[in-house]
Structure formats: C-alpha cells, structure tokens
Amino acid sequence: MAQDFHLLEASIADIHAAYAAGRVTAQQLTQAYLDRIEAYDRAGPQINSIITVNPNAMEEAAQADAAYASGGLSGPLHGIPVILKDQMDAKGMPTTIGSVMFKDHYPDRDSFVTGQLRNAGAIIVGKATLGEMGRGDTHGSLFGSTRNPYDPERTVGGSSGGSGASISANFGTVAIGQEGFASIRRPAAWNGIVGMRPTAGLVSRSGVWAGWPQVNGSLGPLTRSVQDLATLLDVIVGYDPDDPITALGVGHKPESFTQSLDPSGLRGVRIGVMTQSMGFQSETDSADFRLVSEVYSRAIVDLQEAGADVVELPELSNLNELLEKRTLDNLASEAYEVYFGRNSTRPYESFEAMLNSPDYEKVHQERRSGQRPYSEEAFLEHMQAQDELMIGLMKLMADANVDAIVHKTVEHQPTLISQGIGEPYYNMRGTTHLNTFLIYVPSISVPAGFTSDGLPVGITFLGRPYTDATMVKLAYAYERATGHRQPPSLTPALPGEP
C-alpha cells in the first residue's frame, strides 16, 4: 500500500482522490479500519464503540473495487466505510438496540437510510453502541459502557455515543446517529467531531427503532468535518412514503448541501448568542460548568474574528420552565408495531409482551430520564409549552434580526462512567435539548476547542425551520476559521497503517 495516503482523519474527498491515484483500494482501506477496531476498540484502550462488525464488509469492499475498475465512482459514497448506530436496520446484521433483549433480531431488509447509503456506494463497516433502547448515555446490557477516546474513564455521551466515539477514533470514515434528546450533538461535542440533527422531516426513520408515529427522533450524520457531513446529507435526505413525516420535508432539500460550503460564510452574518443556562440538570456553580463556559467565551471571539456580527440575546424568562414541561409521548407501542411490521418475525409479539419479558429486568435503567411520564394532562402541557417556546424563540430571533442562534452543545464536560452507572447516576448531565423539544429546527454541533482538562467542547448553530443548508454554511465557516478538531492520542496510526 502506498505511503502517501494517510487513513488517520481521511475525508471522503481524500479517499476518492486516493482511489483515483491508485494509492489505496477499498479493500485495503476497509481492512485498515477493521484492524483499528480490533486494536483500539476490542483491545488497547477498549473504546468499546462497535457492537457488531459487518461479516460482509470485505466482500462489499471487493465489489466496490470491481465497480471502480469498470466504471469509476458509482456514487458520492463509493467505497466509503460507514458506521451505523445499532438502532437502524442493515440486512445481514442484527439490530440489537444495545440490549440483550434484541441480540438475535435480524431484520429482513435495510432501513431506508441504509438503502440510500448502499445506493450511493457506501460500505457498511459495523453497528455502533448506543444508550440502551435508544435512551440516555451509552450504557447497555449487551455491551457494558463505551469509553471516551479522550479519557476512557469518561462517557461518550448518548444515545449515539458509539457512532461519535468510533468516528473520533477513526474506526470508519463517517457515521449515522439518531437524536431524540441531543443524542447526536452531545456525542459530537464530547468526542470532538461534527454532528447534526436535521429539521424533522428531512431524513426518514423507516427501519429505525422509535420511528413513526413518534416524531421527535431524527437520523443525522456524525463526521470529522462539515464537508463530509454535507456529503452525507445529500445522500440521506429525501422523501420516504413509509415515514409520513418526510412529506413535510418535500421542497426543502437544496440542490446540494455541499454548495453551502463557503469558508467566508460567517462574514456579515448576524449570530445571536445565548448565554443563559438551559442544560438538563446543569450545575451552574460547579467548576466543571465553568471550564466549558471558558471555551464557549473563546468560541464567541472566534465567531467575531471570522466576520460574524455577534449579538448577545436577552434571556427568555420562561425558557427552562417550558423545557421542564417536556414529557414522553404515548406512541411507543404503535412505533413498535410499525418498526417490526417490516419484518417476517419479531422478538416479542407486542410492545407490552416486551415490557413483561424477564429479560426487561436486565435493561440498563435510567435514573434520570429528562422527560416526565406520559399522562393526558402532562402531554397537553407539553404541547402548549412547545408552541409557546417555538413562537417565543422565533420572535427572539426576529426582534434581534439574527440569522442563527449559537449556544453550548453541552454545558458540562463528559461525565465519569462510574458516576453514570453508580452514584450520583448522572445521565445526560448538561444536555441542551431545545432543538429536540421544538422538533422543527435544525441544529449542528461543531468542535469549539478543549477545556483545560483536555476534554472536547462543542458549540451548536440553531436555525429557523428548514434552514439546514444555512446552518451547514455557518458551521463550515467556523470550522475552517478555527480548526479545533484534534484526533485523540489514545488511538494513533497503527504500525504499517496507510
């Protein structure tokens, strides 16, 4: 294998250039990622971010090489190794949702997004760990806990923690996560990468646990660069009749998200800066909160130096009061039926049968869920609060004449794993979930630097409904102006690695 191609931090464009120059093949690249998973995920620091390696990965790579030899690139992700959150289906691999309850669940077909990835030429490398059953920090009865590649004593966040850690540690080129409560952006921030939850309705959830008729969860990309994120969005955004919420996204997809990649995209743009705390169970008087705040203050200076017109927004007096009205919906049973209705077999006859299974006692129990249990009264309060907050936030943006809002992605550093599985049972500490409460606003998290403890911090760009392309533009310009992404030292290039 030629030595002028470097796998570490390689982008989609880097890989395609290497294919064109004959410096690497898809089989060589895929094997190198598999070697890294074996060396660093299974052994070494034992990041523990991959539940299942695709047994057909090398066969898919060989097919990619053959297709390239006969006709060049077959699509925008030709020969690109992708990691999937183990909440979405990929035929030939189990969808475990991180739980012993589903360890033997093999779906009949791909999720819609997996099919889009394959059609674009992607190679599925493996399925990543997650907060069990798609909830909370990345602990699960099937795999244990996933370790942060910047400090293995700490969590990677959740629930898409394995997707975040695996891309930060360079176990694949890009990944797909799912966000219902900052579940993409928090792992992005805590693993020093980029992550986006698109506006609900742009990306289908068919073939994904906790999809339709629930609406708050969305699939989205986790990548090491905004350019790769834009390339992924071009592939995964689209209408799917099996997920009716995607009908709302029709007409909102740009010709290409990559056309938004303007390095000067922050110049003259008015950015509203939120400084009030809104993180879930944030401890504003703690040293940990202060360390993140110091990085955030520097990030605001970065924005100004990149040409943005920064406006400090007034506080929304009832912001946290409204966020506390968030409640679970009562559609989990219906979503269970829709998800397993795609398959000829199911692990449990019904949602209720699953809850009554003896194995359910083994599920990692969240001590703090962040959402009140469902009741008709609580759900009515939720809907009223959601409307009030959406109108209030949009009015805040209109009055300040800003194009986007910036806030901390998470208001605390990654918590210790020991404090998540034992006292004080931290779960989602400091998580800002404004976007997932409102549902129809896009949010993208970008690396903003490191605390004095050496832990990554992210900032989030939040926009008006369906301004996803604009958020990509702003995030790209910020990334290019700052270059805060640094790979973790615990997972360096292997000897002989390209």
N, C-alpha and C positions, 0 to 999 in steps of 0.2 A: 504494500500500500504506500502510495506516495506520501512524503512527509510535509508537503506544503499545504495540506488541508488539515485543519485542526477541529476536531469534534467538539471540544470544550467551547460552549457558548455559540456553536454554529447556528446560524439562522436558516430559514427556508431558502433565502436567496443564496447564501453561502453554499448550501448543499447542492442546489441546482447548478450553480457555477462549477462546482467540483465535478458533478456528473458530466457537464458539457466538456470540461477539460480532461476528462478521463482520470481524474485524481482519486476518485473513490467510486465504488459501486454501492448499490442499495444493500446488497448482501453484506459487504464489509462494514457499512455504516450500522446496519441493524445488529450485526454480531457485536460491534463495539459497544452499543448501548446495552445489549444483554450482558456483556462482560462487566459493565459498570454496575448494573443491577446486582449481579452476583457478588461483586467485590465490596460494594458500599451499602446496598440495601439489605442483602441477606447476611453479609459479613461486615468486617471493619466496624464503622460507627453504627451499623444496623439501623439505618434510617427507617426501614420497615414501612415503605410507602406503596409497595406493589403487592396486591393480593394474589393476582394470577398473571403469569406470563403467557402470552398467546402461543400455543404449541405450533401454530402455523405461521409464525412471524417470518421465519427464514424462507418458507415457501412463498409467502406473499412478496418478500424481497426479491426472490429469484424471478417471479413473474414481472415485477417492476423493471428489473434489469433487461429481461427479454423484450418487454414492451418498449423500453427506451432504445434498445439496439435496432428495433424495426421501425420506429417512428418518432423518437424523441419524447418530450414530455407529453403525457396523456392528460394532464390537468394541473391545476395550481398547487396540488399537494403530491405530485408524482414522487414516489419513493421517500416520502416524509414519514418518519416513525412518530406515531401519535399515541398518547396515553389517555384512557377514558376513566372517568370516575365510575366506580363499580355500582352505579345506580342506573346506568343506561345499558341497553342490550347490545351485544355483539354476538352474532350467531357463532357457535362453536366454543364459546367461553361462558362460564357461569356468571350470572348476575347475583352476587351474594348480598349486596347492600351492607356489607361488613358484618354480617350476622351468621351465627351457626344455624339460624332458622332457615336460611336460604342457600346454604353452602352447596347444595346439589341442584339448584334451579338453573337449568339450561334453556334459555328462550329459543323459540322456533325461528326467529328472524331478527335482523338488525333493527335497532331504533331508527327513526327517520334520519337523525343527525349522523349516526354511524354509517348509514347508507350514503348520505351526502359526502362524507369523508372518503369512503371507498371509491365512489364515483369520481372523486377529484384526484384519485391515485394514492391515497394515504395507505400506510402500513400500520395496522394496529399492533402495538408492541405489548400492551398489557392493560390490566384494570387496576385502578388505584384505590387505596384505602379511603375511608370516609367516616364521619360521625355515624355510628350505627343507626340504621334505618333512616339515614339522611338527616340526623339531628346532632347539633352541638359539636364540641371538639372531637378530634379524630381519635376516638377510643372505640373498640368493638369487641364483641365476644369471640369473633372469628380470628382476629389478628393481634389483639392487645392494644398498644398505643404506637402512634407514629411519632418519630423524633425529629426535632427541628435540625436541619443541616448546619445551622449557625451555632447551635448549642443543644446537643442531644438530650439534655436534661429538661428541655422545654417542649411545649406542644407546638404543632404546626398550625394550630387553629382548626377551623372546621366550618362547614362539614366537608368541604372539598380539600381537606388537608393533604391527602396523598397526591392529588393532582398538583398542588402547589409545591410540595417538597420534591417530588420527582422531577419537575421541570427545573427547579432551582439547582438540584444536584446533577442535572444533565443526564437523566436516565431516558430521555426522549427529547424530541425537538419541540413539540407543543403538546398541550393537554386540553381536555374539555372538563369543566366542572359544572356544578349546579348550585344555584343560590336561592334560598328561601328566607335567610336571615343573615345577610352578609357572608354567605357561605363560599363565595368566590373571592370577594375583595379582601376578607380578613386573611385567608391563606396566602393571597398575593402579597399583602403587606408584610406579614410575618415571615415569609420566605424570600423576600427581596425580588419579587417579579411583578409582572403586569397582569391584571385580571379585570374582566368586565362582565357586569350583568347588563345585557341589552334591555331596552324597553320591552316589557311583556308584550308578546305577540309577534316578535320578530323571529324567534327561534322555537321550533317545535319541541314538545316534550313527549310525543308518542313513542312508546317503547321505553319510557323512563318511569321509575318508581316515583309516586307522588306527583303525577301529572294531572291532566284533565280529569274531572271538572274543577280541581283545585287550580288557582290562578297565580298564586304568589311566587311559585318557583319557576326559575328560568335557567336554561343551559347557557353557558358562555365560555369564552376562551381564557386560558391561563398560559402565558408565554413569557419569554425573557425579553421581548421587545414589542413595542407598539406596532412596528411594521408587520411582524408575524401575526399579531392579534388581528390586524386589519385583513390580512390574507385569509385567516380562518373565518372571519365574519362573512367575507364574500362567499364562502363555501356553505356555511351552516344556516344563514338567514334565508328564509323562504316560506311560502305558504304550504301547509300540510292539512288536508281536509280531516285527517284523523285527530288533529288538535285544533278545535274550533277557535281558540284564542288567536291563532295565527291569521285569521281573517282580518283582525284589527291591524295587522302589520302590512297588509297589502297597500302598495303605493308609497311606503315609507323606506324602501330599500334603495340606496343610491346606486348609480351605475357600478361603482366600485368604491368600497371603503378606502382602498389604497390611494384613491385620488385626494383624500383628505390629508395625506402625509406631507405637510408643509412645515419645514423647520422654523419658519418665521411666523407660524400660525398664532402665536400669542401677541404679536405686535398690535397695539391699539385695541386689543380686546378687553372689555371690562369684566373683571372677575370679582365676584362677591365672596368675601372671606368670612366664614363662620367661626367664631371663637368660643361660643357658649358650649358647654359640655352637653353631649346628648348620647354618650355611650351607655350601653346596658351595664348597670351596676358599677359605673366608673367611680373610683375613689379619688376625687379631685385634689385632696390634700396629701396624697401619697407621693413619695419620691419617684415612684415608677411613672405616675402620670406626668410629673414634672419633666422627666427625661424625654418623653415623647413630645411634650409641648415645646421643648427647646429645639428639637428637629423641625417641628412644624413652623416655628418662627423663622428659622433659616429658609424653609421652603417658600415662605411668602416673599422673602427678599429675592430668592431665585426667580420667582414669577415676575417681579418688578424688573429685575435685570434682563429678563428675556423679552421685555417690552410690554407686559400687561399693565393695564390701568387697574390697580388693586383698590377695591372699596371694602372697608370693614362694615359688615352688615350689622344692623341693630339686632338685639336678641328678640326671638319670638317668645313672648312671655309665657305661653302655654305649651311650648314645644314638648317638653318631657312629660307633662301631664297628658297630652294627647297620645304620645308614643306608648304610655303605660296602658292605654285602652286596647292595645293590640291583644287579640285573642285567637285561639285556634279555631278553624272552621269545623264544620260537621260533615265534610265531604270525603273523609279518608276512606270510608267503606266503598263509596262509589268509585273513587280513584283506583282502589284495589281491583274492582271488577273490570274497569277499563284497561288497566295495565295487564292483568292476567288473561283478559279476554282475547288478546292477540295470540295466545298460546294454546296448544292442544292439551297440556297438562298444567297443573298448578300445585305448589307445595301444600296449600291448605284450601279447603273447599270455599272458605269465605274469610273476610276480614275478622269476623267475630271468632271463627274457628282458630285463626292465627293467635288472637289475643288469649284464647283459652288453652293454647298448647303448653305443655310442661316446659318446652324449650324457651317460651317467652320469659320465663324467670331468669334465663341466662343473659338476656339482653342488657347491655350497659345502661343503667338507669341514670338519667339526667337528674341532678339535684336541683338545678335551676333552669327552667326551660325558656324563660324570656317571654312566654305567652300565657295568658290566663286560659284555664279550661273553657271549653265551649259551653255556653248557655244562650238561650234566645236573647236574654237581656244584655249579656256581655257582647254578643255579636252585633246587636243594634248599636251599642255604644261604640264598638269598633268602627262600624260603617260611618257613623256620624263624625267620629274623630278623624277618620281618613279623609272625608270630604272637607272638613274644616281645615285640616292641615295642608291638604293639596292647594286649596284656594289661598290660604294664608302664605304658603311658600311661593306660589306663583305671583301673588301680589307683592311680596317682598322683593322678588327679582324685578318685577315691572317698575316698582317705585324707585329702586336703585339703578334701573336701566343697565342691568348686568346680563351677560351672555351665558354665564355659568356660575355655579357656586363651588367653592373649594372648602373641604373640611378634612379633618383627620380621618383616615380609614379606620383605625382602631386607636383608642385613647390610652391604651396600656401596652407594655411590652408583652411578648409571648409569655404565658404563664407556665410555671413549672408543672410537669406531668404529675408529679407526686401530689400537687395541690388540686389537680383535676380529678384524680381517682381516689383521693383521700381528703381529709380536712384541709382547707375550708370548702372543698368541692367547687372550685372555680370552673365556670363553664360560660364561654362567650364573654368573658370579662372585658369591658371597654368597647364592645362592638357597637358601631354606628349602623343602625338598620333603617334609617329614614327612607332610603330608596325602596326597600322591600315592603315597607308598610304602605307607601304610596303606590307601589307596583308599576305605574306607567311613567316612570322617569328613568333615564339611563344613568349608570354610574360606572366610572372606570378608575381603578387604583393604580398608581404608578410609584415606583421606589422614590423615596424622598431623602434617603441617607440612612445613617446609623446613629443609634444612641451612643453615649459614652461607654456603655456596656458592650458595644459591638453588635447590637441587635437591630435588624432592619425595621424601618418605619415607612409607611406609605401615606400618600395624600390622595383624596378622591375628588374627581371632577364630576359634578352632578348637573344635569341639564333639564330643560323642559321636555315634555313627552316627545319621543321620536326625533330628538336632536342627537342621535347616536354618532353620526358622522362628525358633527361639530366637536363632541367630546373626544373622539379619536384624534382630531386635529390638534386640540389643545394639549392632550396628553403626549402626543408625539413631539410637539414643540418643546414642552417641558423636559421630556426625556432627552432630547437632543441637546438642550441647553445645559443640562446638569450631569448626565451620565452617572447616576448614582448606583446603578446595578453593579454589584460585585459578586462573583461566584463564591460559594462557601469554601473555605480552606480545607474542610474535612473530606471533600470529595474531589481531589485534584485529578489531573490526567493520569491514567494508568501507564505503567511502563510499556512502551511499544504502541500506545494508543495514537491514532492519527491526529 
